[in-house]
Amino acid sequence: MTRRVKVEMIIRGGDVYYELLEPIEVNELVIPRGFVSDGASVPRMFWSIFPPVRDYFNEAVYHDYLLKQGTPWKIAANKFKQALTAAKINPVRTSIMIAFVRLWGFIANKP
């Protein structure tokens, strides 16, 4: 099920971002209008398999929002997985996405 949300696309250099034009609710958390996200943070070479904007867009924005609010990356990754599962995203896709989120979180947050 695709849940569309109104966004404005912003291009900065070679990067694409999406500004919410309306609030969205994921896992009982309201993400406010005006929040900017890159959707699913996927390297361009993988966009044909995992595009940054798809049926998991709201959950990707949720994950970005949690991180911007200071949620520790491990907790944000677990909440992202819960949100993907609740949204009934394909379990194989969910597992792959979570594996990469955890890998990136580990690499980016190593002491």
DSSP file with accessible surface (Angstrom, degrees, kcal/mol):
  #  RESIDUE AA STRUCTURE BP1 BP2  ACC     N-H-->O    O-->H-N    N-H-->O    O-->H-N    TCO  KAPPA ALPHA  PHI   PSI    X-CA   Y-CA   Z-CA
    1    1 A M              0   0  187      0, 0.0     2,-0.5     0, 0.0     0, 0.0   0.000 360.0 360.0 360.0 123.3    0.0    0.0    0.0
    2    2 A T        -     0   0   95     54,-0.0     2,-0.7     2,-0.0    53,-0.1  -0.765 360.0-163.0 -89.2 126.7    1.5    3.3   -1.0
    3    3 A R        -     0   0   72     -2,-0.5     2,-0.2    52,-0.2    55,-0.2  -0.921  14.4-152.2-111.0 103.5    0.9    6.2    1.4
    4    4 A R        -     0   0  223     -2,-0.7     2,-0.4    53,-0.1    51,-0.0  -0.557  12.8-172.9 -80.3 142.9    1.6    9.4   -0.4
    5    5 A V        -     0   0   25     -2,-0.2     2,-0.5    19,-0.0    19,-0.1  -0.973  30.3-110.6-130.8 144.5    2.7   12.5    1.5
    6    6 A K        +     0   0  140     -2,-0.4    15,-2.8    17,-0.1    16,-0.6  -0.656  48.3 163.3 -79.3 126.2    3.1   15.9    0.0
    7    7 A V  E     -A   20   0A  50     -2,-0.5     2,-0.5    13,-0.2    13,-0.2  -0.927  35.2-133.6-136.6 160.9    6.7   17.0   -0.3
    8    8 A E  E     -A   19   0A 105     11,-2.1    11,-2.8    -2,-0.3     2,-0.3  -0.980  26.6-131.1-114.2 128.7    8.8   19.6   -2.1
    9    9 A M  E     -A   18   0A 109     -2,-0.5     2,-0.4     9,-0.2     9,-0.2  -0.644  22.0-166.9 -80.4 133.8   12.0   18.3   -3.8
   10   10 A I  E     -A   17   0A  31      7,-3.1     7,-3.1    -2,-0.3     2,-0.5  -0.988   4.9-159.4-122.4 129.1   15.1   20.3   -3.0
   11   11 A I  E     +A   16   0A 114     -2,-0.4     2,-0.5     5,-0.2     5,-0.2  -0.951  11.5 177.3-113.0 122.1   18.3   19.9   -5.0
   12   12 A R  E >   -A   15   0A 134      3,-2.4     3,-2.4    -2,-0.5     2,-0.3  -0.963  67.5 -46.9-124.0 110.9   21.5   21.0   -3.4
   13   13 A G  T 3  S-     0   0   76     -2,-0.5     0, 0.0     1,-0.3     0, 0.0  -0.494 123.2 -26.8  63.1-126.0   24.6   20.3   -5.5
   14   14 A G  T 3  S+     0   0   51     -2,-0.3     2,-0.3    -3,-0.1    -1,-0.3   0.342 119.2 100.7 -99.1   6.9   24.1   16.7   -6.6
   15   15 A D  E <   -A   12   0A  91     -3,-2.4    -3,-2.4     2,-0.0     2,-0.4  -0.710  58.9-148.3 -99.1 147.1   22.0   15.8   -3.6
   16   16 A V  E     +A   11   0A  28     -2,-0.3     2,-0.3    -5,-0.2    -5,-0.2  -0.936  18.3 177.4-115.3 131.7   18.2   15.4   -3.5
   17   17 A Y  E     -A   10   0A  60     -7,-3.1    -7,-3.1    -2,-0.4     2,-0.4  -0.890  18.9-141.1-128.3 162.8   16.2   16.2   -0.4
   18   18 A Y  E     -AB   9  37A  28     19,-3.5    19,-2.3    -2,-0.3     2,-0.5  -0.989   7.3-155.9-130.7 122.9   12.4   16.3    0.4
   19   19 A E  E     -AB   8  36A  57    -11,-2.8   -11,-2.1    -2,-0.4     2,-0.3  -0.867  25.2-121.6 -98.3 127.6   10.7   18.8    2.6
   20   20 A L  E     -A    7   0A   1     15,-2.6    14,-2.9    -2,-0.5   -13,-0.2  -0.499  21.1-170.5 -68.2 128.7    7.5   17.7    4.2
   21   21 A L  S    S+     0   0   63    -15,-2.8   -14,-0.2    -2,-0.3    -1,-0.2   0.414  78.3  25.4 -96.8  -0.6    4.6   20.0    3.2
   22   22 A E  S    S-     0   0   66    -16,-0.6    -1,-0.1    10,-0.1    12,-0.1  -0.971  94.3 -96.9-153.4 152.7    2.4   18.3    5.7
   23   23 A P        -     0   0   75      0, 0.0     2,-0.3     0, 0.0   -17,-0.1  -0.387  35.7-156.7 -70.3 153.7    3.0   16.4    8.9
   24   24 A I  E     -C   31   0B  13      7,-1.9     7,-3.5   -19,-0.1     2,-0.5  -0.950   6.2-140.9-126.9 154.1    3.2   12.7    8.9
   25   25 A E  E     +C   30   0B 126     -2,-0.3     2,-0.4     5,-0.2     5,-0.2  -0.968  22.9 168.9-118.3 127.9    2.7   10.2   11.7
   26   26 A V  E >  S-C   29   0B   8      3,-2.5     3,-2.0    -2,-0.5    57,-0.1  -0.995  73.5  -8.7-136.3 129.1    4.8    7.0   12.1
   27   27 A N  T 3  S-     0   0   64     -2,-0.4    -1,-0.1     1,-0.3     3,-0.1   0.889 128.7 -57.2  50.9  42.7    4.7    4.8   15.2
   28   28 A E  T 3  S+     0   0  176      1,-0.2     2,-0.5    -3,-0.0    -1,-0.3   0.608 113.8 119.1  65.6  14.7    2.6    7.4   17.0
   29   29 A L  E <   -C   26   0B  57     -3,-2.0    -3,-2.5     2,-0.0     2,-0.6  -0.943  57.6-142.8-110.0 128.5    5.2   10.1   16.4
   30   30 A V  E     -C   25   0B  80     -2,-0.5    -5,-0.2    -5,-0.2    -3,-0.0  -0.818   7.3-155.6 -94.0 122.5    4.2   13.2   14.4
   31   31 A I  E     -C   24   0B   0     -7,-3.5    -7,-1.9    -2,-0.6     3,-0.1  -0.871  28.5-121.4 -95.9 122.7    7.0   14.5   12.1
   32   32 A P    >   -     0   0   57      0, 0.0     3,-1.8     0, 0.0   -12,-0.2  -0.225  21.8 -95.1 -74.0 155.8    6.3   18.1   11.5
   33   33 A R  T 3  S+     0   0  166      1,-0.2   -12,-0.2   -12,-0.1     3,-0.1  -0.312 111.4  38.3 -55.0 140.7    5.7   20.0    8.3
   34   34 A G  T 3  S+     0   0   30    -14,-2.9    -1,-0.2     1,-0.3     2,-0.1   0.229  78.1 137.1  97.3 -15.4    9.0   21.5    7.1
   35   35 A F    <   -     0   0   27     -3,-1.8   -15,-2.6   -16,-0.1     2,-0.4  -0.429  44.3-145.0 -66.3 139.1   11.2   18.6    8.2
   36   36 A V  E     +B   19   0A  43    -17,-0.2     2,-0.3    -2,-0.1   -17,-0.2  -0.919  25.7 163.9-112.7 132.7   13.8   17.8    5.4
   37   37 A S  E     -B   18   0A   4    -19,-2.3   -19,-3.5    -2,-0.4     3,-0.1  -0.943  42.1-135.9-139.0 159.0   15.0   14.3    4.7
   38   38 A D        -     0   0   50      1,-0.4     2,-0.2    -2,-0.3   -22,-0.1   0.256  48.7-129.4 -96.2  12.5   16.8   12.6    1.9
   39   39 A G  S    S+     0   0    0    -21,-0.2     2,-0.5     2,-0.1    -1,-0.4  -0.527  76.5   1.3  73.6-144.7   14.3    9.7    2.0
   40   40 A A  S    S-     0   0    9     12,-2.4     2,-1.8    -2,-0.2    17,-0.0  -0.647  81.7-128.0 -75.5 124.8   16.1    6.4    2.3
   41   41 A S        +     0   0   80     -2,-0.5    -2,-0.1    19,-0.1    -1,-0.1  -0.564  50.5 154.8 -78.1  86.2   19.8    7.1    2.3
   42   42 A V        -     0   0   31     -2,-1.8     5,-0.1     8,-0.1    -2,-0.0  -0.957  48.5-111.9-118.7 130.1   20.8    4.8   -0.5
   43   43 A P    >   -     0   0   81      0, 0.0     3,-2.4     0, 0.0     4,-0.3  -0.317  33.7-115.3 -57.0 142.3   23.9    5.3   -2.7
   44   44 A R  G >  S+     0   0  139      1,-0.3     3,-1.7     2,-0.2     4,-0.3   0.797 111.7  67.4 -51.8 -34.6   22.9    6.1   -6.3
   45   45 A M  G 3  S+     0   0  150      1,-0.3    -1,-0.3     2,-0.1     3,-0.2   0.740 105.2  43.9 -62.9 -18.3   24.3    2.9   -7.6
   46   46 A F  G X> S+     0   0   89     -3,-2.4     4,-3.2     1,-0.1     3,-1.4   0.357  80.6 103.8-105.5   4.6   21.6    1.0   -5.7
   47   47 A W  T <4 S+     0   0   75     -3,-1.7    -1,-0.1    -4,-0.3    -2,-0.1   0.796  73.9  61.8 -60.1 -28.7   18.6    3.2   -6.6
   48   48 A S  T 34 S+     0   0  114     -4,-0.3    -1,-0.3    -3,-0.2    -2,-0.1   0.824 118.1  29.3 -68.0 -25.7   17.3    0.8   -9.2
   49   49 A I  T <4 S+     0   0   93     -3,-1.4    -2,-0.2     1,-0.2    -1,-0.2   0.836 138.8  20.9 -97.3 -43.4   16.9   -1.8   -6.3
   50   50 A F  S  < S-     0   0   29     -4,-3.2    -1,-0.2     4,-0.0    -2,-0.2  -0.712  77.6-165.9-128.6  78.4   16.3    0.5   -3.4
   51   51 A P        -     0   0   35      0, 0.0   -11,-0.1     0, 0.0    -3,-0.1  -0.330  28.4-122.8 -64.0 149.1   15.1    3.9   -4.6
   52   52 A P  S    S+     0   0   12      0, 0.0   -12,-2.4     0, 0.0     2,-0.5   0.733 101.7  48.6 -66.5 -19.7   15.2    6.7   -1.9
   53   53 A V  S    S+     0   0   66    -14,-0.2     2,-0.2     7,-0.0   -14,-0.0  -0.972  79.0 109.9-125.3 115.3   11.5    7.3   -2.3
   54   54 A R  S >  S-     0   0  108     -2,-0.5     3,-2.1    -4,-0.1     4,-0.2  -0.801  85.9 -50.3-157.8-160.3    9.2    4.3   -2.3
   55   55 A D  T 3  S+     0   0   41      1,-0.3     3,-0.2    -2,-0.2   -52,-0.2   0.662 133.2  56.0 -66.6  -9.5    6.5    2.7   -0.1
   56   56 A Y  T 3> S+     0   0    0      1,-0.2     4,-2.2     2,-0.1    -1,-0.3   0.217  73.5 109.7-102.6  14.7    8.9    3.0    2.8
   57   57 A F  H <> S+     0   0   12     -3,-2.1     4,-2.7     1,-0.2     5,-0.2   0.928  76.2  50.4 -58.0 -49.1    9.4    6.8    2.4
   58   58 A N  H  > S+     0   0   16     -4,-0.2     4,-2.4     1,-0.2    -1,-0.2   0.910 111.7  48.5 -58.6 -40.0    7.5    7.7    5.6
   59   59 A E  H  > S+     0   0    6      2,-0.2     4,-2.3     1,-0.2    -1,-0.2   0.875 110.1  51.6 -69.2 -35.3    9.5    5.2    7.6
   60   60 A A  H  X S+     0   0    2     -4,-2.2     4,-2.4     2,-0.2    -2,-0.2   0.913 110.6  48.2 -66.0 -41.2   12.8    6.5    6.2
   61   61 A V  H  X S+     0   0    0     -4,-2.7     4,-3.0     2,-0.2    -2,-0.2   0.917 109.2  54.6 -63.5 -41.9   11.8   10.0    7.1
   62   62 A Y  H  X S+     0   0    6     -4,-2.4     4,-2.7    -5,-0.2    -2,-0.2   0.932 108.3  48.7 -55.8 -47.1   10.9    8.7   10.6
   63   63 A H  H  X S+     0   0   23     -4,-2.3     4,-2.2     1,-0.2    -2,-0.2   0.940 112.5  47.7 -61.2 -45.9   14.4    7.2   11.0
   64   64 A D  H  X S+     0   0   23     -4,-2.4     4,-2.5     1,-0.2    -1,-0.2   0.910 111.7  51.0 -60.4 -42.8   16.0   10.5    9.8
   65   65 A Y  H  X S+     0   0   35     -4,-3.0     4,-1.8     2,-0.2    -2,-0.2   0.923 107.7  52.1 -62.8 -44.5   13.8   12.5   12.3
   66   66 A L  H  <>S+     0   0   13     -4,-2.7     5,-2.5     1,-0.2    -1,-0.2   0.930 111.4  47.2 -57.1 -46.0   14.7   10.2   15.2
   67   67 A L  H ><5S+     0   0   65     -4,-2.2     3,-1.7     1,-0.2    -2,-0.2   0.919 110.1  52.1 -63.7 -41.8   18.4   10.7   14.5
   68   68 A K  H 3<5S+     0   0  155     -4,-2.5    -1,-0.2     1,-0.3    -2,-0.2   0.790 106.1  56.1 -64.5 -27.0   18.0   14.5   14.1
   69   69 A Q  T 3<5S-     0   0  118     -4,-1.8    -1,-0.3    -3,-0.2    -2,-0.2   0.416 125.9-102.0 -85.0   0.3   16.3   14.5   17.5
   70   70 A G  T < 5 +     0   0   59     -3,-1.7    -3,-0.2     1,-0.3    -2,-0.1   0.580  64.5 158.2  93.6  10.6   19.3   12.8   19.1
   71   71 A T      < -     0   0   33     -5,-2.5    -1,-0.3    -6,-0.2     5,-0.0  -0.498  52.3-104.4 -66.1 130.3   18.0    9.3   19.3
   72   72 A P     >  -     0   0   78      0, 0.0     4,-2.7     0, 0.0     3,-0.4  -0.290  29.6-117.9 -56.1 143.8   21.0    6.9   19.6
   73   73 A W  H  > S+     0   0   57      1,-0.2     4,-2.5     2,-0.2     5,-0.2   0.827 111.4  54.0 -60.0 -35.1   21.6    5.2   16.2
   74   74 A K  H  > S+     0   0  141      2,-0.2     4,-2.0     1,-0.2    -1,-0.2   0.925 112.2  44.3 -65.8 -41.3   21.0    1.7   17.6
   75   75 A I  H  > S+     0   0   80     -3,-0.4     4,-2.7     2,-0.2     5,-0.2   0.922 112.9  51.6 -68.1 -42.3   17.6    2.7   19.0
   76   76 A A  H  X S+     0   0    0     -4,-2.7     4,-2.4     1,-0.2    -2,-0.2   0.905 109.0  51.1 -61.0 -40.2   16.7    4.5   15.8
   77   77 A A  H  X S+     0   0    0     -4,-2.5     4,-2.4    -5,-0.2    -1,-0.2   0.921 111.1  47.9 -63.5 -42.5   17.6    1.4   13.8
   78   78 A N  H  X S+     0   0   74     -4,-2.0     4,-2.3     1,-0.2    -2,-0.2   0.915 112.8  47.7 -65.8 -40.3   15.4   -0.7   16.0
   79   79 A K  H  X S+     0   0   77     -4,-2.7     4,-2.4     2,-0.2    -1,-0.2   0.872 109.5  54.2 -68.1 -35.5   12.5    1.7   15.7
   80   80 A F  H  X S+     0   0    5     -4,-2.4     4,-2.7    -5,-0.2     5,-0.2   0.938 108.5  49.1 -61.2 -45.4   13.0    1.9   11.9
   81   81 A K  H  X S+     0   0   87     -4,-2.4     4,-2.5     1,-0.2    -2,-0.2   0.927 110.7  50.1 -61.0 -44.1   12.7   -1.9   11.8
   82   82 A Q  H  X S+     0   0  114     -4,-2.3     4,-2.7     1,-0.2    -1,-0.2   0.911 111.6  48.8 -59.7 -42.1    9.5   -1.7   13.9
   83   83 A A  H  X S+     0   0    1     -4,-2.4     4,-2.0     2,-0.2    -2,-0.2   0.909 110.9  49.2 -66.8 -42.1    8.0    0.9   11.6
   84   84 A L  H  <>S+     0   0    0     -4,-2.7     5,-2.4     2,-0.2    -2,-0.2   0.918 113.2  47.7 -62.3 -41.7    8.9   -1.0    8.4
   85   85 A T  H ><5S+     0   0   86     -4,-2.5     3,-1.7     1,-0.2    -2,-0.2   0.933 111.1  50.0 -65.6 -44.9    7.3   -4.1    9.9
   86   86 A A  H 3<5S+     0   0   65     -4,-2.7    -1,-0.2     1,-0.3    -2,-0.2   0.843 108.6  53.3 -62.6 -32.3    4.2   -2.2   11.0
   87   87 A A  T 3<5S-     0   0   30     -4,-2.0    -1,-0.3    -5,-0.2    -2,-0.2   0.432 113.7-121.9 -82.1  -0.3    3.9   -0.8    7.5
   88   88 A K  T < 5 +     0   0  185     -3,-1.7     2,-0.2     1,-0.2    -3,-0.2   0.847  46.7 172.8  61.6  37.4    4.0   -4.3    6.1
   89   89 A I      < -     0   0    9     -5,-2.4    -1,-0.2     1,-0.1     5,-0.1  -0.558  52.1 -78.2 -71.8 142.7    7.1   -3.6    3.9
   90   90 A N     >  -     0   0   88     -2,-0.2     4,-2.9     1,-0.1     5,-0.2  -0.123  40.9-133.0 -44.2 127.6    8.4   -6.8    2.3
   91   91 A P  H  > S+     0   0   98      0, 0.0     4,-2.5     0, 0.0     5,-0.2   0.834 104.9  51.2 -59.1 -34.9   10.3   -8.7    5.0
   92   92 A V  H  > S+     0   0   98      2,-0.2     4,-2.3     1,-0.2     5,-0.2   0.948 112.5  45.9 -66.9 -46.0   13.2   -9.4    2.7
   93   93 A R  H  > S+     0   0   40      1,-0.2     4,-2.8     2,-0.2     5,-0.2   0.925 112.8  51.7 -60.4 -43.5   13.5   -5.8    1.8
   94   94 A T  H  X S+     0   0    6     -4,-2.9     4,-2.8     1,-0.2     5,-0.3   0.938 109.3  49.3 -59.2 -46.8   13.1   -4.8    5.5
   95   95 A S  H  X S+     0   0   75     -4,-2.5     4,-2.3     1,-0.2    -1,-0.2   0.906 113.0  46.6 -61.3 -42.5   16.0   -7.2    6.5
   96   96 A I  H  X S+     0   0   68     -4,-2.3     4,-2.2     2,-0.2    -1,-0.2   0.937 113.4  48.5 -66.0 -45.3   18.3   -5.8    3.8
   97   97 A M  H  X S+     0   0   17     -4,-2.8     4,-2.5     1,-0.2    -2,-0.2   0.926 113.0  47.4 -61.5 -44.0   17.5   -2.2    4.7
   98   98 A I  H  X S+     0   0    5     -4,-2.8     4,-2.9    -5,-0.2     5,-0.3   0.902 108.5  55.0 -66.5 -39.0   18.0   -2.8    8.4
   99   99 A A  H  X S+     0   0   58     -4,-2.3     4,-2.4    -5,-0.3    -1,-0.2   0.934 112.2  43.4 -59.1 -44.0   21.3   -4.7    7.8
  100  100 A F  H  X S+     0   0  125     -4,-2.2     4,-2.9     2,-0.2     5,-0.2   0.884 112.2  52.5 -71.6 -36.4   22.7   -1.7    5.8
  101  101 A V  H  X S+     0   0   30     -4,-2.5     4,-2.7    -5,-0.2    -2,-0.2   0.934 113.2  44.9 -62.1 -44.3   21.3    0.9    8.4
  102  102 A R  H  X S+     0   0   93     -4,-2.9     4,-2.5     2,-0.2    -2,-0.2   0.906 113.3  50.1 -67.6 -39.9   23.1   -1.1   11.1
  103  103 A L  H  X S+     0   0   90     -4,-2.4     4,-2.6    -5,-0.3     5,-0.2   0.953 114.3  43.9 -61.8 -48.7   26.3   -1.4    9.1
  104  104 A W  H  X S+     0   0  173     -4,-2.9     4,-3.3     1,-0.2     5,-0.3   0.919 112.8  52.5 -63.4 -41.6   26.4    2.3    8.3
  105  105 A G  H  X S+     0   0    6     -4,-2.7     4,-1.7    -5,-0.2    -1,-0.2   0.915 110.9  47.6 -60.8 -40.6   25.5    3.2   11.9
  106  106 A F  H  < S+     0   0  112     -4,-2.5     4,-0.4     2,-0.2    -2,-0.2   0.941 115.6  44.1 -65.3 -46.0   28.3    1.0   13.2
  107  107 A I  H >< S+     0   0   90     -4,-2.6     3,-0.9     1,-0.2    -2,-0.2   0.941 117.4  44.3 -64.3 -47.5   30.8    2.5   10.7
  108  108 A A  H 3< S+     0   0   55     -4,-3.3    -1,-0.2     1,-0.2    -2,-0.2   0.749 118.8  42.6 -71.7 -23.8   29.7    6.1   11.2
  109  109 A N  T 3< S+     0   0   86     -4,-1.7    -1,-0.2    -5,-0.3    -2,-0.2   0.202  76.3 134.6-112.7  17.2   29.6    5.9   15.0
  110  110 A K    <         0   0  132     -3,-0.9    -3,-0.0    -4,-0.4    -4,-0.0  -0.415 360.0 360.0 -64.7 138.3   32.7    3.9   15.8
  111  111 A P              0   0  176      0, 0.0    -1,-0.1     0, 0.0    -2,-0.0  -0.172 360.0 360.0 -66.2 360.0   34.6    5.5   18.7
